[in-house]
Amino acid sequence: MLNTNLSRFQRRSLALFSASLLITALITMFVHDYFRHQHHSTTGLLAWFIALLPSLPFLGTILLALRYIRRERDEFIRAQVLLALLQGSFITLAFTVVYAFFQNYLNIPSAPAMTYVDVFLIASMFALSIHLRSVR
Amino acid sequence: MKNRLRILRAERNWSQADLAQKLEVSRQSVNAIETGKFDPSLPLAFKLARLFDSPIESIFSDEESIAS
């Protein structure tokens, strides 16, 4: 989608990144489902552990992204990825602020936890595709 | 920063992809450097200088040196 001439390292990083995100999404759905049906019987340390579960693969995703940035030998691509991640963070922050206002003043339901991850990823990928398109 | 990369590449009849392969970077990187959208690091500039067998200052020149 972004670059048809990906190096082996870039392809591998992308595959690991996707797998890690998929695991994050699956565990998030599992935990969401678990608390919806069993929240009365789960308390204390177990509840904390189950609530923390989705963050573990997401932390792995962050570590994978950091590893990619550290090892990427193409300095231009590295700079573009960093810029896109930064822009993705800013857009996610803006989305969070706007959504919080809607929640507070228009009484709309809270967004699922993965929404913010999705916004960040979509915004970052979109920003990266725009950057790379300018030097196609 | 201005550079003569496109000229030097054309003299050797290399495509952007050829140069990218020799430098071990993406073709987008070569394009970005050629169009002045990205300034390479010193190691990459030295690599280019070695590849074209020219001193760095004959490939790259800053705006101030051009003005003076």
N, CA and C atoms of all chains as a GROMACS GRO file, in nm:
protein
  612
    1MET      N    1   0.083  -0.119   0.000
    1MET     CA    2   0.000   0.000   0.000
    1MET      C    3   0.087   0.126   0.000
    2LEU      N    4   0.193   0.125   0.086
    2LEU     CA    5   0.275   0.245   0.098
    2LEU      C    6   0.395   0.240   0.004
    3ASN      N    7   0.457   0.126  -0.005
    3ASN     CA    8   0.579   0.116  -0.081
    3ASN      C    9   0.592  -0.027  -0.132
    4THR      N   10   0.593  -0.041  -0.262
    4THR     CA   11   0.597  -0.176  -0.318
    4THR      C   12   0.737  -0.237  -0.311
    5ASN      N   13   0.838  -0.152  -0.287
    5ASN     CA   14   0.976  -0.202  -0.282
    5ASN      C   15   1.027  -0.211  -0.139
    6LEU      N   16   0.950  -0.276  -0.055
    6LEU     CA   17   0.992  -0.288   0.085
    6LEU      C   18   1.109  -0.384   0.096
    7SER      N   19   1.203  -0.351   0.186
    7SER     CA   20   1.315  -0.440   0.209
    7SER      C   21   1.267  -0.558   0.294
    8ARG      N   22   1.353  -0.659   0.304
    8ARG     CA   23   1.316  -0.778   0.382
    8ARG      C   24   1.289  -0.739   0.528
    9PHE      N   25   1.376  -0.652   0.579
    9PHE     CA   26   1.362  -0.605   0.718
    9PHE      C   27   1.230  -0.529   0.736
   10GLN      N   28   1.195  -0.444   0.639
   10GLN     CA   29   1.072  -0.366   0.649
   10GLN      C   30   0.950  -0.457   0.641
   11ARG      N   31   0.957  -0.557   0.551
   11ARG     CA   32   0.845  -0.653   0.538
   11ARG      C   33   0.826  -0.730   0.668
   12ARG      N   34   0.938  -0.775   0.726
   12ARG     CA   35   0.934  -0.854   0.850
   12ARG      C   36   0.878  -0.769   0.965
   13SER      N   37   0.924  -0.645   0.973
   13SER     CA   38   0.877  -0.555   1.079
   13SER      C   39   0.728  -0.530   1.065
   14LEU      N   40   0.683  -0.512   0.940
   14LEU     CA   41   0.541  -0.487   0.915
   14LEU      C   42   0.457  -0.608   0.955
   15ALA      N   43   0.509  -0.729   0.925
   15ALA     CA   44   0.436  -0.853   0.960
   15ALA      C   45   0.427  -0.868   1.112
   16LEU      N   46   0.538  -0.842   1.182
   16LEU     CA   47   0.538  -0.852   1.328
   16LEU      C   48   0.444  -0.748   1.390
   17PHE      N   49   0.450  -0.628   1.334
   17PHE     CA   50   0.366  -0.518   1.381
   17PHE      C   51   0.218  -0.553   1.365
   18SER      N   52   0.182  -0.608   1.248
   18SER     CA   53   0.042  -0.645   1.221
   18SER      C   54  -0.002  -0.756   1.314
   19ALA      N   55   0.085  -0.857   1.332
   19ALA     CA   56   0.050  -0.970   1.420
   19ALA      C   57   0.028  -0.922   1.563
   20SER      N   58   0.115  -0.834   1.608
   20SER     CA   59   0.106  -0.780   1.743
   20SER      C   60  -0.024  -0.702   1.763
   21LEU      N   61  -0.063  -0.624   1.661
   21LEU     CA   62  -0.187  -0.547   1.670
   21LEU      C   63  -0.309  -0.637   1.669
   22LEU      N   64  -0.300  -0.744   1.589
   22LEU     CA   65  -0.411  -0.840   1.581
   22LEU      C   66  -0.431  -0.906   1.718
   23ILE      N   67  -0.320  -0.944   1.783
   23ILE     CA   68  -0.329  -1.005   1.917
   23ILE      C   69  -0.389  -0.904   2.016
   24THR      N   70  -0.345  -0.778   2.005
   24THR     CA   71  -0.400  -0.673   2.093
   24THR      C   72  -0.551  -0.662   2.076
   25ALA      N   73  -0.595  -0.660   1.949
   25ALA     CA   74  -0.739  -0.647   1.921
   25ALA      C   75  -0.815  -0.767   1.975
   26LEU      N   76  -0.761  -0.889   1.954
   26LEU     CA   77  -0.830  -1.010   2.000
   26LEU      C   78  -0.841  -1.014   2.152
   27ILE      N   79  -0.731  -0.980   2.220
   27ILE     CA   80  -0.734  -0.982   2.367
   27ILE      C   81  -0.827  -0.874   2.420
   28THR      N   82  -0.827  -0.757   2.354
   28THR     CA   83  -0.918  -0.649   2.396
   28THR      C   84  -1.064  -0.695   2.387
   29MET      N   85  -1.096  -0.762   2.276
   29MET     CA   86  -1.234  -0.810   2.258
   29MET      C   87  -1.267  -0.914   2.364
   30PHE      N   88  -1.169  -1.003   2.392
   30PHE     CA   89  -1.190  -1.107   2.492
   30PHE      C   90  -1.216  -1.045   2.630
   31VAL      N   91  -1.132  -0.947   2.667
   31VAL     CA   92  -1.144  -0.884   2.799
   31VAL      C   93  -1.276  -0.808   2.810
   32HIS      N   94  -1.310  -0.738   2.701
   32HIS     CA   95  -1.436  -0.664   2.698
   32HIS      C   96  -1.554  -0.758   2.721
   33ASP      N   97  -1.551  -0.869   2.650
   33ASP     CA   98  -1.656  -0.971   2.661
   33ASP      C   99  -1.658  -1.033   2.801
   34TYR      N  100  -1.539  -1.058   2.853
   34TYR     CA  101  -1.526  -1.122   2.985
   34TYR      C  102  -1.588  -1.034   3.094
   35PHE      N  103  -1.554  -0.905   3.092
   35PHE     CA  104  -1.605  -0.815   3.197
   35PHE      C  105  -1.755  -0.791   3.182
   36ARG      N  106  -1.804  -0.799   3.059
   36ARG     CA  107  -1.947  -0.776   3.038
   36ARG      C  108  -2.030  -0.890   3.097
   37HIS      N  109  -1.973  -1.012   3.089
   37HIS     CA  110  -2.050  -1.127   3.135
   37HIS      C  111  -2.011  -1.177   3.274
   38GLN      N  112  -1.887  -1.151   3.316
   38GLN     CA  113  -1.842  -1.209   3.443
   38GLN      C  114  -1.793  -1.106   3.544
   39HIS      N  115  -1.824  -0.980   3.522
   39HIS     CA  116  -1.761  -0.878   3.607
   39HIS      C  117  -1.797  -0.889   3.755
   40HIS      N  118  -1.910  -0.954   3.787
   40HIS     CA  119  -1.948  -0.965   3.928
   40HIS      C  120  -1.861  -1.065   4.003
   41SER      N  121  -1.818  -1.169   3.930
   41SER     CA  122  -1.741  -1.274   3.997
   41SER      C  123  -1.590  -1.246   3.997
   42THR      N  124  -1.546  -1.149   3.916
   42THR     CA  125  -1.402  -1.120   3.910
   42THR      C  126  -1.371  -0.993   3.988
   43THR      N  127  -1.287  -1.009   4.089
   43THR     CA  128  -1.251  -0.891   4.170
   43THR      C  129  -1.101  -0.896   4.204
   44GLY      N  130  -1.055  -0.792   4.267
   44GLY     CA  131  -0.918  -0.789   4.319
   44GLY      C  132  -0.809  -0.800   4.215
   45LEU      N  133  -0.707  -0.875   4.251
   45LEU     CA  134  -0.588  -0.887   4.167
   45LEU      C  135  -0.617  -0.946   4.030
   46LEU      N  136  -0.708  -1.044   4.027
   46LEU     CA  137  -0.743  -1.109   3.899
   46LEU      C  138  -0.807  -1.008   3.803
   47ALA      N  139  -0.893  -0.924   3.857
   47ALA     CA  140  -0.959  -0.822   3.774
   47ALA      C  141  -0.855  -0.726   3.715
   48TRP      N  142  -0.759  -0.686   3.800
   48TRP     CA  143  -0.652  -0.597   3.753
   48TRP      C  144  -0.570  -0.665   3.644
   49PHE      N  145  -0.539  -0.792   3.666
   49PHE     CA  146  -0.457  -0.867   3.570
   49PHE      C  147  -0.530  -0.877   3.436
   50ILE      N  148  -0.659  -0.910   3.440
   50ILE     CA  149  -0.736  -0.924   3.315
   50ILE      C  150  -0.749  -0.789   3.245
   51ALA      N  151  -0.766  -0.682   3.323
   51ALA     CA  152  -0.777  -0.548   3.263
   51ALA      C  153  -0.646  -0.505   3.198
   52LEU      N  154  -0.535  -0.554   3.257
   52LEU     CA  155  -0.402  -0.516   3.203
   52LEU      C  156  -0.364  -0.598   3.080
   53LEU      N  157  -0.429  -0.713   3.063
   53LEU     CA  158  -0.392  -0.805   2.954
   53LEU      C  159  -0.382  -0.738   2.816
   54PRO      N  160  -0.482  -0.659   2.772
   54PRO     CA  161  -0.472  -0.601   2.637
   54PRO      C  162  -0.354  -0.507   2.619
   55SER      N  163  -0.306  -0.451   2.732
   55SER     CA  164  -0.196  -0.356   2.718
   55SER      C  165  -0.063  -0.427   2.690
   56LEU      N  166  -0.055  -0.556   2.726
   56LEU     CA  167   0.073  -0.627   2.709
   56LEU      C  168   0.115  -0.640   2.562
   57PRO      N  169   0.027  -0.694   2.474
   57PRO     CA  170   0.069  -0.698   2.333
   57PRO      C  171   0.083  -0.560   2.272
   58PHE      N  172   0.006  -0.461   2.325
   58PHE     CA  173   0.020  -0.326   2.272
   58PHE      C  174   0.156  -0.267   2.310
   59LEU      N  175   0.202  -0.300   2.432
   59LEU     CA  176   0.337  -0.258   2.472
   59LEU      C  177   0.440  -0.324   2.379
   60GLY      N  178   0.410  -0.451   2.345
   60GLY     CA  179   0.496  -0.523   2.250
   60GLY      C  180   0.499  -0.451   2.116
   61THR      N  181   0.383  -0.400   2.073
   61THR     CA  182   0.375  -0.328   1.946
   61THR      C  183   0.462  -0.202   1.951
   62ILE      N  184   0.456  -0.133   2.065
   62ILE     CA  185   0.537  -0.011   2.081
   62ILE      C  186   0.686  -0.046   2.076
   63LEU      N  187   0.722  -0.156   2.144
   63LEU     CA  188   0.862  -0.199   2.143
   63LEU      C  189   0.907  -0.235   2.001
   64LEU      N  190   0.815  -0.300   1.926
   64LEU     CA  191   0.847  -0.336   1.787
   64LEU      C  192   0.869  -0.211   1.702
   65ALA      N  193   0.785  -0.110   1.726
   65ALA     CA  194   0.798   0.016   1.651
   65ALA      C  195   0.932   0.083   1.684
   66LEU      N  196   0.968   0.082   1.813
   66LEU     CA  197   1.096   0.142   1.855
   66LEU      C  198   1.214   0.066   1.795
   67ARG      N  199   1.201  -0.068   1.794
   67ARG     CA  200   1.307  -0.152   1.738
   67ARG      C  201   1.323  -0.123   1.588
   68TYR      N  202   1.208  -0.106   1.521
   68TYR     CA  203   1.213  -0.076   1.377
   68TYR      C  204   1.285   0.057   1.353
   69ILE      N  205   1.246   0.159   1.431
   69ILE     CA  206   1.305   0.292   1.412
   69ILE      C  207   1.456   0.288   1.438
   70ARG      N  208   1.496   0.211   1.541
   70ARG     CA  209   1.639   0.201   1.575
   70ARG      C  210   1.718   0.131   1.467
   71ARG      N  211   1.658   0.030   1.403
   71ARG     CA  212   1.733  -0.052   1.308
   71ARG      C  213   1.716  -0.016   1.161
   72GLU      N  214   1.619   0.070   1.132
   72GLU     CA  215   1.596   0.108   0.992
   72GLU      C  216   1.720   0.181   0.939
   73ARG      N  217   1.778   0.129   0.833
   73ARG     CA  218   1.902   0.187   0.781
   73ARG      C  219   1.877   0.300   0.683
   74ASP      N  220   1.756   0.302   0.627
   74ASP     CA  221   1.722   0.407   0.532
   74ASP      C  222   1.679   0.531   0.611
   75GLU      N  223   1.768   0.630   0.618
   75GLU     CA  224   1.742   0.745   0.706
   75GLU      C  225   1.622   0.828   0.662
   76PHE      N  226   1.596   0.834   0.531
   76PHE     CA  227   1.481   0.912   0.484
   76PHE      C  228   1.352   0.844   0.528
   77ILE      N  229   1.343   0.713   0.508
   77ILE     CA  230   1.222   0.639   0.548
   77ILE      C  231   1.204   0.650   0.700
   78ARG      N  232   1.315   0.637   0.775
   78ARG     CA  233   1.307   0.648   0.921
   78ARG      C  234   1.250   0.785   0.963
   79ALA      N  235   1.299   0.890   0.896
   79ALA     CA  236   1.251   1.025   0.928
   79ALA      C  237   1.102   1.038   0.896
   80GLN      N  238   1.060   0.978   0.784
   80GLN     CA  239   0.918   0.988   0.746
   80GLN      C  240   0.830   0.910   0.843
   81VAL      N  241   0.878   0.791   0.887
   81VAL     CA  242   0.801   0.710   0.982
   81VAL      C  243   0.786   0.786   1.114
   82LEU      N  244   0.896   0.845   1.161
   82LEU     CA  245   0.892   0.921   1.286
   82LEU      C  246   0.794   1.039   1.277
   83LEU      N  247   0.802   1.109   1.165
   83LEU     CA  248   0.713   1.224   1.142
   83LEU      C  249   0.567   1.179   1.140
   84ALA      N  250   0.542   1.066   1.072
   84ALA     CA  251   0.405   1.014   1.062
   84ALA      C  252   0.353   0.971   1.199
   85LEU      N  253   0.439   0.907   1.280
   85LEU     CA  254   0.396   0.864   1.414
   85LEU      C  255   0.364   0.984   1.502
   86LEU      N  256   0.446   1.089   1.486
   86LEU     CA  257   0.423   1.212   1.563
   86LEU      C  258   0.291   1.276   1.521
   87GLN      N  259   0.267   1.282   1.392
   87GLN     CA  260   0.142   1.340   1.343
   87GLN      C  261   0.022   1.255   1.387
   88GLY      N  262   0.042   1.121   1.384
   88GLY     CA  263  -0.063   1.030   1.432
   88GLY      C  264  -0.095   1.055   1.579
   89SER      N  265   0.009   1.081   1.660
   89SER     CA  266  -0.011   1.110   1.802
   89SER      C  267  -0.090   1.239   1.821
   90PHE      N  268  -0.054   1.342   1.744
   90PHE     CA  269  -0.124   1.470   1.757
   90PHE      C  270  -0.272   1.457   1.718
   91ILE      N  271  -0.297   1.384   1.610
   91ILE     CA  272  -0.436   1.366   1.564
   91ILE      C  273  -0.515   1.288   1.670
   92THR      N  274  -0.450   1.185   1.730
   92THR     CA  275  -0.518   1.106   1.834
   92THR      C  276  -0.550   1.194   1.955
   93LEU      N  277  -0.456   1.279   1.993
   93LEU     CA  278  -0.479   1.370   2.106
   93LEU      C  279  -0.596   1.464   2.077
   94ALA      N  280  -0.597   1.518   1.955
   94ALA     CA  281  -0.706   1.609   1.915
   94ALA      C  282  -0.839   1.534   1.918
   95PHE      N  283  -0.838   1.410   1.866
   95PHE     CA  284  -0.960   1.329   1.864
   95PHE      C  285  -1.008   1.304   2.007
   96THR      N  286  -0.914   1.272   2.096
   96THR     CA  287  -0.948   1.244   2.236
   96THR      C  288  -1.014   1.365   2.301
   97VAL      N  289  -0.958   1.484   2.277
   97VAL     CA  290  -1.012   1.607   2.337
   97VAL      C  291  -1.153   1.634   2.284
   98VAL      N  292  -1.167   1.625   2.151
   98VAL     CA  293  -1.298   1.653   2.090
   98VAL      C  294  -1.402   1.553   2.138
   99TYR      N  295  -1.364   1.425   2.141
   99TYR     CA  296  -1.457   1.320   2.183
   99TYR      C  297  -1.496   1.338   2.331
  100ALA      N  298  -1.400   1.378   2.413
  100ALA     CA  299  -1.428   1.401   2.556
  100ALA      C  300  -1.531   1.512   2.574
  101PHE      N  301  -1.522   1.617   2.491
  101PHE     CA  302  -1.621   1.725   2.497
  101PHE      C  303  -1.759   1.673   2.460
  102PHE      N  304  -1.765   1.592   2.353
  102PHE     CA  305  -1.893   1.534   2.310
  102PHE      C  306  -1.952   1.448   2.422
  103GLN      N  307  -1.864   1.371   2.486
  103GLN     CA  308  -1.908   1.282   2.594
  103GLN      C  309  -1.965   1.361   2.711
  104ASN      N  310  -1.895   1.470   2.745
  104ASN     CA  311  -1.936   1.549   2.861
  104ASN      C  312  -2.061   1.631   2.837
  105TYR      N  313  -2.073   1.689   2.717
  105TYR     CA  314  -2.181   1.784   2.694
  105TYR      C  315  -2.295   1.732   2.608
  106LEU      N  316  -2.272   1.627   2.532
  106LEU     CA  317  -2.380   1.574   2.447
  106LEU      C  318  -2.424   1.435   2.492
  107ASN      N  319  -2.362   1.388   2.602
  107ASN     CA  320  -2.397   1.256   2.659
  107ASN      C  321  -2.389   1.141   2.559
  108ILE      N  322  -2.291   1.142   2.473
  108ILE     CA  323  -2.276   1.028   2.382
  108ILE      C  324  -2.196   0.920   2.456
  109PRO      N  325  -2.213   0.792   2.417
  109PRO     CA  326  -2.145   0.684   2.490
  109PRO      C  327  -1.993   0.690   2.474
  110SER      N  328  -1.923   0.635   2.573
  110SER     CA  329  -1.776   0.636   2.565
  110SER      C  330  -1.728   0.542   2.454
  111ALA      N  331  -1.616   0.578   2.395
  111ALA     CA  332  -1.562   0.498   2.284
  111ALA      C  333  -1.492   0.374   2.339
  112PRO      N  334  -1.498   0.260   2.264
  112PRO     CA  335  -1.424   0.142   2.308
  112PRO      C  336  -1.273   0.173   2.314
  113ALA      N  337  -1.203   0.101   2.402
  113ALA     CA  338  -1.060   0.129   2.425
  113ALA      C  339  -0.978   0.126   2.295
  114MET      N  340  -1.013   0.033   2.206
  114MET     CA  341  -0.932   0.018   2.084
  114MET      C  342  -0.951   0.133   1.985
  115THR      N  343  -1.055   0.214   2.005
  115THR     CA  344  -1.083   0.324   1.912
  115THR      C  345  -0.962   0.417   1.899
  116TYR      N  346  -0.902   0.448   2.014
  116TYR     CA  347  -0.789   0.543   2.013
  116TYR      C  348  -0.667   0.484   1.942
  117VAL      N  349  -0.649   0.352   1.960
  117VAL     CA  350  -0.539   0.283   1.889
  117VAL      C  351  -0.567   0.287   1.739
  118ASP      N  352  -0.692   0.262   1.702
  118ASP     CA  353  -0.730   0.264   1.560
  118ASP      C  354  -0.708   0.403   1.500
  119VAL      N  355  -0.751   0.506   1.573
  119VAL     CA  356  -0.735   0.644   1.523
  119VAL      C  357  -0.586   0.673   1.503
  120PHE      N  358  -0.505   0.633   1.602
  120PHE     CA  359  -0.361   0.657   1.594
  120PHE      C  360  -0.301   0.588   1.471
  121LEU      N  361  -0.336   0.460   1.453
  121LEU     CA  362  -0.278   0.383   1.342
  121LEU      C  363  -0.323   0.436   1.206
  122ILE      N  364  -0.453   0.462   1.195
  122ILE     CA  365  -0.505   0.512   1.066
  122ILE      C  366  -0.443   0.648   1.034
  123ALA      N  367  -0.436   0.736   1.134
  123ALA     CA  368  -0.379   0.870   1.112
  123ALA      C  369  -0.231   0.859   1.074
  124SER      N  370  -0.157   0.771   1.143
  124SER     CA  371  -0.014   0.756   1.114
  124SER      C  372   0.008   0.698   0.975
  125MET      N  373  -0.069   0.596   0.940
  125MET     CA  374  -0.054   0.533   0.807
  125MET      C  375  -0.090   0.633   0.697
  126PHE      N  376  -0.194   0.710   0.721
  126PHE     CA  377  -0.239   0.811   0.623
  126PHE      C  378  -0.129   0.917   0.605
  127ALA      N  379  -0.073   0.962   0.717
  127ALA     CA  380   0.034   1.063   0.711
  127ALA      C  381   0.155   1.007   0.636
  128LEU      N  382   0.190   0.882   0.664
  128LEU     CA  383   0.306   0.820   0.598
  128LEU      C  384   0.283   0.807   0.448
  129SER      N  385   0.161   0.768   0.410
  129SER     CA  386   0.133   0.752   0.267
  129SER      C  387   0.140   0.887   0.196
  130ILE      N  388   0.098   0.995   0.264
  130ILE     CA  389   0.107   1.129   0.202
  130ILE      C  390   0.253   1.170   0.186
  131HIS      N  391   0.335   1.144   0.291
  131HIS     CA  392   0.478   1.180   0.283
  131HIS      C  393   0.547   1.106   0.169
  132LEU      N  394   0.519   0.977   0.159
  132LEU     CA  395   0.589   0.897   0.058
  132LEU      C  396   0.536   0.926  -0.084
  133ARG      N  397   0.411   0.968  -0.092
  133ARG     CA  398   0.354   1.000  -0.221
  133ARG      C  399   0.422   1.124  -0.280
  134SER      N  400   0.468   1.214  -0.192
  134SER     CA  401   0.531   1.337  -0.240
  134SER      C  402   0.668   1.311  -0.302
  135VAL      N  403   0.723   1.193  -0.281
  135VAL     CA  404   0.853   1.161  -0.343
  135VAL      C  405   0.843   1.033  -0.427
  136ARG      N  406   0.726   1.008  -0.479
  136ARG     CA  407   0.702   0.885  -0.555
  136ARG      C  408   0.795   0.873  -0.676
  137MET      N  409   1.949   2.289   0.080
  137MET     CA  410   2.079   2.252   0.020
  137MET      C  411   2.058   2.206  -0.125
  138LYS      N  412   2.143   2.256  -0.212
  138LYS     CA  413   2.135   2.217  -0.354
  138LYS      C  414   2.232   2.101  -0.378
  139ASN      N  415   2.204   2.024  -0.481
  139ASN     CA  416   2.298   1.916  -0.515
  139ASN      C  417   2.295   1.884  -0.664
  140ARG      N  418   2.402   1.817  -0.708
  140ARG     CA  419   2.415   1.783  -0.851
  140ARG      C  420   2.390   1.634  -0.875
  141LEU      N  421   2.314   1.576  -0.785
  141LEU     CA  422   2.293   1.432  -0.790
  141LEU      C  423   2.229   1.386  -0.921
  142ARG      N  424   2.127   1.459  -0.964
  142ARG     CA  425   2.054   1.420  -1.086
  142ARG      C  426   2.149   1.422  -1.206
  143ILE      N  427   2.235   1.526  -1.211
  143ILE     CA  428   2.328   1.539  -1.324
  143ILE      C  429   2.430   1.425  -1.321
  144LEU      N  430   2.488   1.403  -1.204
  144LEU     CA  431   2.589   1.297  -1.190
  144LEU      C  432   2.530   1.160  -1.223
  145ARG      N  433   2.407   1.141  -1.182
  145ARG     CA  434   2.340   1.013  -1.210
  145ARG      C  435   2.313   0.998  -1.360
  146ALA      N  436   2.269   1.108  -1.421
  146ALA     CA  437   2.239   1.104  -1.566
  146ALA      C  438   2.366   1.079  -1.647
  147GLU      N  439   2.478   1.137  -1.601
  147GLU     CA  440   2.606   1.116  -1.671
  147GLU      C  441   2.644   0.968  -1.677
  148ARG      N  442   2.605   0.897  -1.574
  148ARG     CA  443   2.637   0.753  -1.567
  148ARG      C  444   2.524   0.666  -1.619
  149ASN      N  445   2.418   0.731  -1.664
  149ASN     CA  446   2.303   0.656  -1.717
  149ASN      C  447   2.239   0.564  -1.613
  150TRP      N  448   2.237   0.610  -1.490
  150TRP     CA  449   2.177   0.530  -1.383
  150TRP      C  450   2.034   0.580  -1.358
  151SER      N  451   1.947   0.487  -1.329
  151SER     CA  452   1.812   0.528  -1.288
  151SER      C  453   1.816   0.556  -1.137
  152GLN      N  454   1.709   0.614  -1.086
  152GLN     CA  455   1.702   0.637  -0.941
  152GLN      C  456   1.710   0.504  -0.865
  153ALA      N  457   1.646   0.403  -0.925
  153ALA     CA  458   1.647   0.270  -0.861
  153ALA      C  459   1.788   0.212  -0.857
  154ASP      N  460   1.866   0.235  -0.966
  154ASP     CA  461   2.006   0.186  -0.970
  154ASP      C  462   2.087   0.251  -0.858
  155LEU      N  463   2.073   0.383  -0.847
  155LEU     CA  464   2.149   0.456  -0.745
  155LEU      C  465   2.106   0.412  -0.604
  156ALA      N  466   1.975   0.395  -0.589
  156ALA     CA  467   1.922   0.352  -0.458
  156ALA      C  468   1.981   0.217  -0.418
  157GLN      N  469   1.992   0.128  -0.516
  157GLN     CA  470   2.046  -0.005  -0.489
  157GLN      C  471   2.194   0.004  -0.448
  158LYS      N  472   2.268   0.090  -0.515
  158LYS     CA  473   2.410   0.106  -0.483
  158LYS      C  474   2.429   0.169  -0.344
  159LEU      N  475   2.336   0.255  -0.307
  159LEU     CA  476   2.346   0.322  -0.176
  159LEU      C  477   2.281   0.243  -0.064
  160GLU      N  478   2.208   0.138  -0.101
  160GLU     CA  479   2.131   0.056  -0.006
  160GLU      C  480   2.025   0.139   0.066
  161VAL      N  481   1.956   0.223  -0.011
  161VAL     CA  482   1.844   0.300   0.043
  161VAL      C  483   1.725   0.281  -0.053
  162SER      N  484   1.611   0.339  -0.017
  162SER     CA  485   1.495   0.326  -0.105
  162SER      C  486   1.504   0.426  -0.220
  163ARG      N  487   1.428   0.398  -0.328
  163ARG     CA  488   1.427   0.489  -0.441
  163ARG      C  489   1.368   0.625  -0.400
  164GLN      N  490   1.274   0.620  -0.305
  164GLN     CA  491   1.214   0.744  -0.254
  164GLN      C  492   1.319   0.834  -0.189
  165SER      N  493   1.417   0.770  -0.123
  165SER     CA  494   1.524   0.848  -0.059
  165SER      C  495   1.604   0.924  -0.164
  166VAL      N  496   1.639   0.854  -0.272
  166VAL     CA  497   1.716   0.918  -0.380
  166VAL      C  498   1.635   1.033  -0.439
  167ASN      N  499   1.507   1.008  -0.464
  167ASN     CA  500   1.419   1.112  -0.517
  167ASN      C  501   1.415   1.233  -0.423
  168ALA      N  502   1.398   1.206  -0.292
  168ALA     CA  503   1.388   1.315  -0.194
  168ALA      C  504   1.517   1.396  -0.188
  169ILE      N  505   1.632   1.329  -0.198
  169ILE     CA  506   1.760   1.400  -0.192
  169ILE      C  507   1.777   1.484  -0.320
  170GLU      N  508   1.748   1.422  -0.435
  170GLU     CA  509   1.764   1.492  -0.563
  170GLU      C  510   1.679   1.618  -0.572
  171THR      N  511   1.556   1.609  -0.520
  171THR     CA  512   1.465   1.724  -0.530
  171THR      C  513   1.484   1.823  -0.414
  172GLY      N  514   1.581   1.795  -0.327
  172GLY     CA  515   1.612   1.887  -0.218
  172GLY      C  516   1.513   1.882  -0.103
  173LYS      N  517   1.428   1.777  -0.102
  173LYS     CA  518   1.329   1.765   0.006
  173LYS      C  519   1.390   1.704   0.131
  174PHE      N  520   1.505   1.641   0.114
  174PHE     CA  521   1.570   1.576   0.229
  174PHE      C  522   1.721   1.591   0.215
  175ASP      N  523   1.785   1.635   0.322
  175ASP     CA  524   1.931   1.646   0.322
  175ASP      C  525   1.990   1.520   0.384
  176PRO      N  526   2.080   1.453   0.313
  176PRO     CA  527   2.135   1.328   0.367
  176PRO      C  528   2.227   1.353   0.485
  177SER      N  529   2.245   1.249   0.567
  177SER     CA  530   2.339   1.258   0.678
  177SER      C  531   2.482   1.257   0.623
  178LEU      N  532   2.578   1.287   0.708
  178LEU     CA  533   2.719   1.285   0.663
  178LEU      C  534   2.761   1.148   0.610
  179PRO      N  535   2.729   1.038   0.681
  179PRO     CA  536   2.769   0.906   0.627
  179PRO      C  537   2.714   0.880   0.486
  180LEU      N  538   2.588   0.920   0.463
  180LEU     CA  539   2.530   0.897   0.330
  180LEU      C  540   2.593   0.991   0.227
  181ALA      N  541   2.624   1.114   0.269
  181ALA     CA  542   2.689   1.209   0.178
  181ALA      C  543   2.829   1.157   0.140
  182PHE      N  544   2.901   1.100   0.237
  182PHE     CA  545   3.033   1.042   0.208
  182PHE      C  546   3.020   0.922   0.113
  183LYS      N  547   2.915   0.845   0.134
  183LYS     CA  548   2.891   0.729   0.048
  183LYS      C  549   2.867   0.774  -0.097
  184LEU      N  550   2.789   0.882  -0.110
  184LEU     CA  551   2.763   0.938  -0.243
  184LEU      C  552   2.893   0.989  -0.306
  185ALA      N  553   2.973   1.057  -0.224
  185ALA     CA  554   3.100   1.112  -0.273
  185ALA      C  555   3.191   1.000  -0.324
  186ARG      N  556   3.197   0.891  -0.248
  186ARG     CA  557   3.280   0.776  -0.288
  186ARG      C  558   3.226   0.714  -0.416
  187LEU      N  559   3.094   0.702  -0.424
  187LEU     CA  560   3.031   0.639  -0.540
  187LEU      C  561   3.056   0.718  -0.667
  188PHE      N  562   3.048   0.852  -0.657
  188PHE     CA  563   3.068   0.937  -0.775
  188PHE      C  564   3.214   0.983  -0.788
  189ASP      N  565   3.296   0.936  -0.695
  189ASP     CA  566   3.438   0.969  -0.696
  189ASP      C  567   3.461   1.121  -0.704
  190SER      N  568   3.388   1.193  -0.625
  190SER     CA  569   3.397   1.340  -0.622
  190SER      C  570   3.392   1.386  -0.477
  191PRO      N  571   3.454   1.502  -0.448
  191PRO     CA  572   3.443   1.553  -0.311
  191PRO      C  573   3.299   1.594  -0.279
  192ILE      N  574   3.265   1.587  -0.151
  192ILE     CA  575   3.126   1.618  -0.109
  192ILE      C  576   3.084   1.757  -0.156
  193GLU      N  577   3.178   1.855  -0.144
  193GLU     CA  578   3.141   1.993  -0.178
  193GLU      C  579   3.115   2.013  -0.328
  194SER      N  580   3.159   1.916  -0.410
  194SER     CA  581   3.127   1.930  -0.553
  194SER      C  582   2.990   1.869  -0.584
  195ILE      N  583   2.938   1.792  -0.489
  195ILE     CA  584   2.803   1.734  -0.509
  195ILE      C  585   2.697   1.822  -0.440
  196PHE      N  586   2.730   1.863  -0.316
  196PHE     CA  587   2.635   1.944  -0.239
  196PHE      C  588   2.686   2.086  -0.219
  197SER      N  589   2.596   2.181  -0.221
  197SER     CA  590   2.634   2.318  -0.189
  197SER      C  591   2.518   2.384  -0.115
  198ASP      N  592   2.551   2.461  -0.011
  198ASP     CA  593   2.443   2.525   0.064
  198ASP      C  594   2.403   2.657  -0.003
  199GLU      N  595   2.287   2.707   0.038
  199GLU     CA  596   2.231   2.827  -0.026
  199GLU      C  597   2.325   2.947  -0.011
  200GLU      N  598   2.394   2.956   0.107
  200GLU     CA  599   2.479   3.071   0.134
  200GLU      C  600   2.598   3.077   0.039
  201SER      N  601   2.659   2.959   0.014
  201SER     CA  602   2.776   2.957  -0.075
  201SER      C  603   2.735   2.991  -0.218
  202ILE      N  604   2.612   2.956  -0.255
  202ILE     CA  605   2.564   2.989  -0.390
  202ILE      C  606   2.542   3.140  -0.401
  203ALA      N  607   2.484   3.199  -0.292
  203ALA     CA  608   2.456   3.343  -0.293
  203ALA      C  609   2.584   3.427  -0.300
  204SER      N  610   2.690   3.380  -0.230
  204SER     CA  611   2.815   3.457  -0.230
  204SER      C  612   2.897   3.424  -0.354
   0.00000   0.00000   0.00000
